């Protein structure tokens, strides 16, 4: 997708999410809604979901796409890298990411955005996979970070 088209699509999605988010302060309702909207509006999203940090484990909660890994092995894979480094991780080719967890072998690239609660504590990650190598870039990162900051806000 061309950068300007992608950016315009994200702007429209944020415009759709804002009035929906205004209807509830529940972060899980917001996460589920964002997951559904993004998954269905972004052509390059193959799997879209939220892994919640529960008792030191990353457990899938809401998602769209093929069946997910229910619990991710601690301190391995892209999701744990996002938590451990406290920042978004963009992976151009998952085959080149040490310790990548392949929940679905069709996944070729990935972006993970840590999700923080009102006090700034990381409580989970927003995880998106694509069937295409190099599907994610700084545009995805910028807008996904802007969306996830509103989950608890």
N, CA, C and O of each residue as an XYZ file, in Angstrom:
612
protein
N       0.845     -1.174      0.000
C       0.000      0.000      0.000
C       0.896      1.244      0.000
O       1.882      1.312      0.734
N       0.544      2.201     -0.814
C       1.318      3.436     -0.893
C       1.228      4.193      0.442
O       0.180      4.187      1.089
N       2.322      4.842      0.851
C       2.341      5.515      2.153
C       1.195      6.500      2.376
O       0.597      6.508      3.452
N       0.881      7.323      1.388
C      -0.179      8.316      1.586
C      -1.542      7.647      1.733
O      -2.371      8.089      2.530
N      -1.773      6.595      0.977
C      -3.038      5.860      1.091
C      -3.150      5.223      2.465
O      -4.204      5.275      3.098
N      -2.052      4.619      2.925
C      -2.042      3.988      4.243
C      -2.303      5.014      5.343
O      -3.105      4.780      6.246
N      -1.624      6.139      5.257
C      -1.796      7.176      6.281
C      -3.226      7.705      6.294
O      -3.806      7.885      7.365
N      -3.800      7.956      5.123
C      -5.182      8.431      5.045
C      -6.158      7.401      5.607
O      -7.142      7.762      6.253
N      -5.888      6.128      5.362
C      -6.764      5.085      5.892
C      -6.707      5.062      7.421
O      -7.739      4.947      8.082
N      -5.506      5.169      7.976
C      -5.383      5.226      9.438
C      -6.126      6.429     10.007
O      -6.781      6.314     11.043
N      -6.035      7.569      9.351
C      -6.732      8.761      9.829
C      -8.246      8.549      9.841
O      -8.928      8.958     10.780
N      -8.764      7.908      8.793
C     -10.204      7.601      8.758
C     -10.576      6.622      9.864
O     -11.618      6.775     10.501
N      -9.732      5.616     10.097
C     -10.009      4.634     11.149
C     -10.033      5.311     12.515
O     -10.918      5.038     13.326
N      -9.076      6.182     12.774
C      -9.069      6.899     14.051
C     -10.347      7.730     14.191
O     -10.922      7.815     15.276
N     -10.782      8.335     13.096
C     -12.037      9.077     13.109
C     -13.238      8.200     13.415
O     -14.202      8.659     14.027
N     -13.191      6.938     12.994
C     -14.266      5.992     13.303
C     -14.185      5.514     14.752
O     -15.209      5.330     15.410
N     -12.968      5.316     15.240
C     -12.794      4.779     16.592
C     -13.123      5.794     17.682
O     -13.641      5.416     18.733
N     -12.835      7.062     17.456
C     -13.031      8.069     18.504
C     -14.455      8.092     19.061
O     -14.614      8.048     20.281
N     -15.498      8.160     18.227
C     -16.851      8.159     18.811
C     -17.215      6.809     19.445
O     -18.006      6.758     20.386
N     -16.645      5.733     18.934
C     -16.901      4.427     19.541
C     -16.252      4.346     20.917
O     -16.880      3.889     21.872
N     -15.009      4.782     21.024
C     -14.304      4.787     22.307
C     -14.999      5.699     23.314
O     -14.959      5.436     24.516
N     -15.633      6.764     22.840
C     -16.303      7.714     23.739
C     -17.499      7.083     24.453
O     -17.974      7.616     25.456
N     -17.981      5.965     23.946
C     -19.157      5.318     24.536
C     -18.839      4.487     25.765
O     -19.748      4.099     26.499
N     -17.538      4.201     26.008
C     -17.161      3.386     27.162
C     -15.741      3.713     27.603
O     -14.901      4.119     26.799
N     -15.494      3.532     28.877
C     -14.128      3.657     29.384
C     -13.487      2.284     29.564
O     -12.327      2.190     29.964
N     -14.226      1.228     29.275
C     -13.711     -0.124     29.450
C     -12.624     -0.412     28.411
O     -12.904     -0.411     27.212
N     -11.394     -0.657     28.855
C     -10.311     -0.874     27.894
C     -10.506     -2.119     27.038
O     -10.076     -2.145     25.885
N     -11.144     -3.146     27.581
C     -11.304     -4.377     26.814
C     -12.334     -4.230     25.705
O     -12.200     -4.850     24.650
N     -13.354     -3.423     25.928
C     -14.311     -3.105     24.862
C     -13.623     -2.290     23.779
O     -13.854     -2.514     22.591
N     -12.781     -1.348     24.177
C     -12.048     -0.534     23.210
C     -11.063     -1.392     22.413
O     -10.945     -1.235     21.198
N     -10.367     -2.285     23.086
C      -9.408     -3.164     22.412
C     -10.127     -4.057     21.400
O      -9.680     -4.191     20.261
N     -11.235     -4.663     21.814
C     -11.986     -5.546     20.918
C     -12.493     -4.777     19.700
O     -12.456     -5.287     18.580
N     -12.960     -3.565     19.919
C     -13.478     -2.744     18.821
C     -12.359     -2.350     17.860
O     -12.512     -2.460     16.643
N     -11.235     -1.891     18.409
C     -10.105     -1.511     17.558
C      -9.596     -2.710     16.768
O      -9.249     -2.586     15.594
N      -9.552     -3.861     17.412
C      -9.094     -5.080     16.744
C      -9.977     -5.389     15.541
O      -9.474     -5.654     14.449
N     -11.276     -5.356     15.738
C     -12.215     -5.659     14.648
C     -12.128     -4.628     13.527
O     -12.073     -4.990     12.352
N     -12.115     -3.358     13.884
C     -12.085     -2.307     12.860
C     -10.789     -2.390     12.057
O     -10.822     -2.415     10.826
N      -9.656     -2.434     12.743
C      -8.371     -2.481     12.040
C      -8.243     -3.721     11.163
O      -7.803     -3.639     10.016
N      -8.628     -4.859     11.706
C      -8.485     -6.108     10.958
C      -9.297     -6.076      9.659
O      -8.869     -6.606      8.634
N     -10.454     -5.458      9.719
C     -11.323     -5.434      8.546
C     -11.075     -4.257      7.604
O     -11.565     -4.263      6.475
N     -10.329     -3.257      8.043
C     -10.081     -2.081      7.209
C      -8.677     -2.042      6.604
O      -8.450     -1.340      5.619
N      -7.736     -2.788      7.183
C      -6.352     -2.755      6.703
C      -6.066     -4.053      5.951
O      -5.995     -5.129      6.545
N      -5.904     -3.932      4.639
C      -5.755     -5.108      3.785
C      -4.549     -5.970      4.130
O      -4.573     -7.180      3.902
N      -3.514     -5.379      4.665
C      -2.293     -6.142      4.943
C      -2.294     -6.806      6.320
O      -1.316     -7.464      6.679
N      -3.371     -6.650      7.100
C      -3.465     -7.294      8.408
C      -4.025     -8.709      8.231
O      -5.151     -8.887      7.767
N      -3.230     -9.702      8.602
C      -3.637    -11.105      8.512
C      -4.157    -11.601      9.862
O      -5.131    -12.351      9.919
N      -3.514    -11.186     10.928
C      -3.922    -11.535     12.294
C      -3.767    -10.289     13.137
O      -2.727     -9.632     13.095
N      -4.803     -9.955     13.911
C      -4.833     -8.734     14.698
C      -5.345     -9.077     16.089
O      -6.456     -9.588     16.228
N      -4.549     -8.804     17.126
C      -5.039     -9.161     18.443
C      -4.283     -8.545     19.601
O      -3.303     -7.820     19.432
N      -4.779     -8.864     20.779
C      -4.251     -8.322     22.024
C      -3.850     -9.467     22.948
O      -4.643    -10.358     23.255
N      -2.604     -9.410     23.374
C      -2.106    -10.325     24.403
C      -2.006     -9.551     25.701
O      -1.328     -8.526     25.774
N      -2.679    -10.042     26.718
C      -2.716     -9.390     28.021
C      -1.703    -10.046     28.958
O      -1.572    -11.270     28.989
N      -1.006     -9.235     29.703
C      -0.051     -9.712     30.687
C      -0.828    -10.067     31.954
O      -1.326     -9.192     32.663
N      -0.919    -11.386     32.224
C      -1.662    -11.884     33.385
C      -0.743    -12.805     34.176
O      -0.307    -13.843     33.678
N      -0.452    -12.413     35.416
C       0.405    -13.217     36.287
C       1.714    -13.611     35.599
O       2.156    -14.756     35.696
N       2.316    -12.664     34.913
C       3.606    -12.895     34.279
C       3.554    -13.677     32.977
O       4.597    -14.042     32.433
N       2.349    -13.940     32.467
C       2.202    -14.649     31.190
C       1.458    -13.762     30.194
O       0.608    -12.956     30.572
N       1.792    -13.925     28.922
C       1.054    -13.233     27.866
C      -0.027    -14.172     27.341
O       0.258    -15.197     26.721
N      -1.268    -13.796     27.604
C      -2.418    -14.616     27.238
C      -3.267    -13.849     26.234
O      -3.580    -12.677     26.444
N      -3.637    -14.508     25.146
C      -4.463    -13.856     24.138
C      -5.849    -13.583     24.713
O      -6.402    -14.395     25.454
N      -6.394    -12.432     24.359
C      -7.763    -12.123     24.783
C      -8.620    -11.937     23.542
O      -9.273    -12.883     23.102
N      -8.634    -10.738     22.967
C      -9.446    -10.556     21.764
C      -8.552    -10.578     20.535
O      -7.432    -10.068     20.547
N      -9.079    -11.185     19.468
C      -8.321    -11.196     18.215
C      -9.222    -11.505     17.046
O     -10.336    -12.003     17.205
N      -8.708    -11.195     15.848
C      -9.356    -11.500     14.578
C      -8.326    -12.220     13.725
O      -7.166    -11.812     13.671
N      -8.740    -13.280     13.065
C      -7.832    -14.039     12.210
C      -7.836    -15.497     12.610
O      -8.752    -15.972     13.281
N      -6.794    -16.202     12.187
C      -6.709    -17.634     12.475
C      -6.476    -17.865     13.967
O      -6.172    -16.932     14.711
N      -6.624    -19.115     14.390
C      -6.478    -19.466     15.797
C      -5.110    -19.027     16.308
O      -4.091    -19.204     15.640
N      -5.112    -18.457     17.498
C      -3.900    -17.887     18.085
C      -3.231    -18.865     19.042
O      -3.840    -19.831     19.502
N      -1.966    -18.590     19.329
C      -1.308    -19.232     20.464
C      -1.989    -18.644     21.698
O      -2.092    -17.424     21.825
N      -2.453    -19.496     22.601
C      -3.194    -18.985     23.753
C      -2.294    -18.282     24.754
O      -2.639    -17.216     25.265
N      -1.131    -18.882     25.037
C      -0.159    -18.292     25.953
C       1.195    -18.331     25.252
O       1.591    -19.360     24.703
N       1.904    -17.196     25.277
C       3.206    -17.122     24.615
C       4.322    -17.444     25.616
O       4.331    -16.939     26.738
N       5.253    -18.288     25.189
C       6.379    -18.662     26.045
C       7.102    -17.407     26.522
O       7.391    -16.500     25.741
N       7.385    -17.375     27.818
C       7.974    -16.194     28.448
C       9.334    -15.836     27.836
O      10.188    -16.690     27.599
N       9.487    -14.529     27.592
C      10.744    -13.940     27.124
C      11.226    -14.476     25.781
O      12.426    -14.496     25.508
N      10.278    -14.916     24.935
C      10.616    -15.300     23.570
C       9.647    -14.604     22.620
O       8.546    -14.216     23.012
N      10.060    -14.453     21.394
C       9.190    -13.900     20.374
C       9.100    -12.386     20.380
O       9.667    -11.708     21.238
N       8.375    -11.881     19.406
C       8.250    -10.447     19.176
C       7.431     -9.779     20.282
O       7.766     -8.677     20.715
N       6.375    -10.427     20.738
C       5.535     -9.818     21.779
C       6.325     -9.578     23.064
O       6.255     -8.499     23.652
N       7.068    -10.583     23.489
C       7.878    -10.407     24.690
C       8.996     -9.397     24.464
O       9.375     -8.686     25.395
N       9.531     -9.316     23.251
C      10.551     -8.301     22.959
C       9.963     -6.905     23.158
O      10.622     -6.023     23.707
N       8.730     -6.708     22.714
C       8.071     -5.420     22.900
C       7.890     -5.074     24.367
O       8.070     -3.923     24.765
N       7.538     -6.058     25.165
C       7.387     -5.830     26.608
C       8.748     -5.586     27.252
O       8.927     -4.611     27.982
N       9.693     -6.462     26.986
C      11.008     -6.358     27.625
C      11.754     -5.089     27.240
O      12.495     -4.534     28.051
N      11.562     -4.624     26.002
C      12.228     -3.400     25.560
C      11.375     -2.147     25.802
O      11.866     -1.023     25.697
N      10.102     -2.354     26.125
C       9.220     -1.230     26.413
C       8.941     -0.346     25.225
O       8.698      0.851     25.377
N       8.974     -0.934     24.024
C       8.739     -0.131     22.818
C       8.148     -0.999     21.715
O       8.162     -2.228     21.788
N       7.631     -0.329     20.697
C       7.091     -1.031     19.533
C       8.216     -1.717     18.779
O       9.336     -1.213     18.701
N       7.889     -2.884     18.223
C       8.844     -3.670     17.454
C       8.234     -3.933     16.082
O       7.126     -4.460     15.978
N       8.963     -3.563     15.031
C       8.547     -3.844     13.659
C       9.495     -4.901     13.116
O      10.713     -4.717     13.120
N       8.930     -6.013     12.647
C       9.743     -7.109     12.114
C       9.411     -7.281     10.641
O       8.290     -7.642     10.282
N      10.398     -7.018      9.793
C      10.199     -7.102      8.347
C       9.972     -8.541      7.893
O       9.111     -8.800      7.052
N      10.742     -9.473      8.447
C      10.661    -10.885      8.082
C      10.807    -11.706      9.355
O      11.884    -11.751      9.950
N       9.721    -12.357      9.774
C       9.743    -13.085     11.042
C      10.749    -14.235     11.051
O      11.188    -14.663     12.119
N      11.116    -14.736      9.873
C      12.095    -15.818      9.807
C      13.471    -15.357     10.288
O      14.304    -16.176     10.675
N      13.704    -14.059     10.264
C      14.989    -13.500     10.691
C      14.960    -12.963     12.112
O      15.922    -12.332     12.550
N      13.867    -13.203     12.847
C      13.765    -12.728     14.229
C      14.055    -13.885     15.171
O      13.289    -14.848     15.216
N      15.143    -13.809     15.920
C      15.503    -14.910     16.834
C      14.389    -15.188     17.846
O      13.905    -14.275     18.514
N      13.995    -16.436     17.948
C      12.977    -16.841     18.907
C      11.556    -16.540     18.492
O      10.642    -16.621     19.313
N      11.349    -16.190     17.223
C       9.983    -15.898     16.762
C       9.074    -17.076     17.056
O       9.447    -18.230     16.844
N       7.876    -16.778     17.548
C       6.878    -17.811     17.841
C       5.914    -17.856     16.659
O       5.214    -16.881     16.384
N       5.882    -18.978     15.972
C       5.041    -19.114     14.777
C       3.709    -19.750     15.153
O       3.570    -20.973     15.142
N       2.734    -18.916     15.484
C       1.394    -19.432     15.760
C       0.711    -19.864     14.468
O      -0.123    -20.769     14.467
N       1.071    -19.210     13.374
C       0.557    -19.559     12.049
C       1.705    -19.358     11.062
O       2.233    -18.254     10.933
N       2.080    -20.409     10.380
C       3.240    -20.361      9.487
C       3.052    -19.414      8.303
O       4.021    -19.088      7.618
N       1.824    -18.968      8.055
C       1.581    -18.027      6.956
C       2.011    -16.604      7.305
O       2.128    -15.756      6.421
N       2.245    -16.343      8.580
C       2.681    -15.017      9.009
C       4.113    -14.770      8.556
O       4.996    -15.594      8.797
N       4.345    -13.631      7.896
C       5.669    -13.312      7.344
C       6.290    -12.060      7.951
O       7.514    -11.941      7.998
N       5.458    -11.116      8.418
C       5.980     -9.926      9.084
C       5.037     -9.569     10.230
O       3.904    -10.046     10.298
N       5.542     -8.704     11.143
C       4.792     -8.469     12.371
C       5.128     -7.097     12.949
O       6.229     -6.575     12.772
N       4.149     -6.535     13.642
C       4.368     -5.344     14.452
C       3.715     -5.576     15.809
O       2.603     -6.098     15.900
N       4.421     -5.182     16.852
C       3.923     -5.308     18.215
C       4.031     -3.939     18.884
O       5.073     -3.286     18.821
N       2.942     -3.514     19.523
C       2.909     -2.237     20.228
C       2.556     -2.510     21.687
O       1.475     -3.029     21.967
N       3.451     -2.169     22.627
C       3.100     -2.334     24.041
C       1.895     -1.464     24.398
O       1.758     -0.344     23.907
N       1.034     -1.989     25.248
C      -0.146     -1.262     25.718
C       0.080     -0.932     27.194
O       0.418     -1.799     28.000
N      -0.115      0.337     27.520
C       0.098      0.806     28.887
C      -1.221      1.250     29.512
O      -2.101      1.777     28.831
N      -1.341      1.027     30.827
C      -2.528      1.493     31.541
C      -2.379      2.963     31.911
O      -1.444      3.626     31.461
N      -3.297      3.476     32.728
C      -3.305      4.899     33.073
C      -2.055      5.333     33.834
O      -1.695      6.509     33.795
N      -1.392      4.418     34.518
C      -0.190      4.780     35.277
C       1.088      4.552     34.482
O       2.185      4.769     34.996
N       0.957      4.114     33.228
C       2.118      3.920     32.371
C       2.718      2.526     32.429
O       3.726      2.258     31.774
N       2.116      1.642     33.198
C       2.601      0.260     33.301
C       2.186     -0.534     32.064
O       1.041     -0.446     31.623
N       3.116     -1.310     31.504
C       2.779     -2.167     30.363
C       1.888     -3.306     30.855
O       2.257     -4.049     31.765
N       0.709     -3.433     30.239
C      -0.260     -4.437     30.654
C      -0.540     -5.467     29.557
O      -1.303     -6.411     29.762
N       0.084     -5.278     28.392
C      -0.123     -6.203     27.286
C       0.497     -5.655     26.015
O       1.210     -4.652     26.030
N       0.208     -6.338     24.912
C       0.699     -5.889     23.611
C      -0.382     -6.047     22.559
O      -1.160     -7.000     22.575
N      -0.411     -5.098     21.653
C      -1.249     -5.180     20.462
C      -0.352     -5.778     19.391
O       0.701     -5.220     19.083
N      -0.750     -6.890     18.829
C       0.088     -7.695     17.942
C      -0.613     -7.848     16.598
O      -1.775     -8.251     16.538
N       0.096     -7.525     15.527
C      -0.493     -7.636     14.189
C       0.499     -8.341     13.275
O       1.682     -8.002     13.236
N      -0.004     -9.326     12.542
C       0.798    -10.092     11.593
C       0.286     -9.862     10.175
O      -0.877     -9.520      9.959
N       1.186    -10.061      9.218
C       0.828     -9.974      7.805
C       1.379    -11.195      7.074
O       2.382    -11.781      7.484
N       0.718    -11.564      6.000
C       1.217    -12.642      5.136
C       2.341    -12.161      4.231
O       2.987    -12.966      3.560
N       2.579    -10.852      4.207
C       3.573    -10.249      3.317
C       4.827     -9.853      4.084
O       4.736     -9.303      5.182
N       5.975    -10.125      3.523
C       7.234     -9.657      4.100
C       7.283     -8.138      3.947
O       6.915     -7.599      2.903
N       7.740     -7.455      4.996
C       7.897     -6.005      4.946
C       6.599     -5.225      4.910
O       6.558     -4.120      4.369
N       5.539     -5.781      5.478
C       4.231     -5.124      5.401
C       4.105     -3.907      6.307
O       3.287     -3.025      6.048
N       4.914     -3.850      7.375
C       4.760     -2.795      8.375
C       5.921     -1.813      8.334
O       7.055     -2.175      8.020
N       5.611     -0.558      8.658
C       6.624      0.498      8.615
C       6.333      1.535      9.690
O       5.521      1.306     10.586
N       7.001      2.669      9.592
C       6.851      3.721     10.592
C       5.455      4.334     10.576
O       5.020      4.883     11.589
N       4.751      4.255      9.468
C       3.370      4.752      9.421
C       2.483      3.874     10.292
O       1.698      4.376     11.097
N       2.611      2.554     10.127
C       1.840      1.641     10.980
C       2.168      1.897     12.444
O       1.270      1.993     13.281
N       3.441      2.006     12.744
C       3.862      2.204     14.128
C       3.256      3.485     14.709
O       2.703      3.471     15.808
N       3.360      4.568     13.979
C       2.847      5.862     14.452
C       1.356      5.790     14.782
O       0.935      6.222     15.855
N       0.567      5.251     13.875
C      -0.879      5.263     14.068
C      -1.344      4.171     15.036
O      -2.304      4.378     15.778
N      -0.688      3.035     15.038
C      -1.064      2.006     16.010
C      -0.729      2.462     17.430
O      -1.478      2.178     18.364
N       0.380      3.160     17.594
C       0.700      3.717     18.910
C      -0.348      4.749     19.317
O      -0.745      4.798     20.481
N      -0.797      5.572     18.373
C      -1.821      6.583     18.664
C      -3.149      5.938     19.054
O      -3.882      6.473     19.886
N      -3.451      4.809     18.463
C      -4.698      4.107     18.788
C      -4.580      3.404     20.136
O      -5.479      3.513     20.971
N      -3.484      2.685     20.357
C      -3.363      1.902     21.598
C      -3.295      2.777     22.847
O      -3.712      2.345     23.922
N      -2.781      3.989     22.724
C      -2.706      4.871     23.884
C      -4.116      5.242     24.382
O      -4.277      5.674     25.523
N      -5.109      5.076     23.544
C      -6.489      5.407     23.911
C      -7.235      4.219     24.539
O      -8.355      4.387     25.022
N      -6.637      3.033     24.537
C      -7.318      1.878     25.125
C      -7.655      2.129     26.597
O      -8.764      1.842     27.047
N      -6.700      2.657     27.328
C      -6.897      2.903     28.758
C      -7.122      4.372     29.064
O      -7.316      4.739     30.223
N      -7.099      5.213     28.047
C      -7.165      6.647     28.268
C      -8.505      7.230     28.140
O      -8.671      8.438     28.308
